[in-house]
Amino acid sequence: MSEQKEPKEQLPISSFYKVIDQVTIFKSEKWWEAIVVIESFGRRSIAMYLWQSRDGKWKRKHKFQIRNPEEWEKVKTTVDLLTPKLSSSKVSMPS
């Protein structure tokens, strides 16, 4: 017995890019966030997209691209370093 996969939703990405794989992180009526493996000119990268729905159309609000494993290690190390600060409830007030 084989498992059927649901077709992935078409992302609002320029046809300039070939979408290799995609994962939607969050989607509502107004916002859509996804991480996508894209290819152009034979080179692949991972892009993090944020789109906003305006007048019934998805418009790109932000795009962040990771082009190679070394770049990813720098980003990952920095995010890992800063993540513990998310749980701090203390807010520093200027004196």
C-alpha positions, 0 to 999 in steps of 0.5 A: 500500500503506497502513501499518497502525498497531497499536491503542494500549493503553488507559491507566489514566486517568480517563474525565474526560479525553479522550485525544488522543494517547499515548506509552508511555515505559516499561512493566514488570510493576510500572511504567508511564510515559507522556506523554499529550495530554489534554483536559478542558472543551475545553482540552488539556494534556500530562501525564506519568504514572507508574503502579504495578501493585498487586494487578493494578490500575494506580494513579497514582503521579505526574502532572505536567501542562504547560498551555501552551507558556510553561510548557513552555519554562520546564520545558524550559530548566530540564531542559536546564540540569540534564541535564549534571549527570546525567553527573557521577560525582563525589559531594560528601561533607560535610566 
